[in-house]
């Protein structure tokens, strides 16, 4: 099944694995960078949620790399 999330995950992995093969980073560096990127993305979505004034907006829902489903609102990240 082809999804945007799946393609972004593959892209992040391929970039980090390529840097490992080139000798620029170690595997732990790549995993840490991917996790950091996920957290930065979540904080970005929190900032964007602050711009929505619609009363029906309940936040963004996504699946993190570890399989957890989360709802991202302007104030919180809640595990579903």
Beta strands, then each sheet from edge to edge (+ up, - down):
strand 1: 60-63
strand 2: 69-72
strand 3: 77-79
sheet 1: 1+ 2- 3+
end
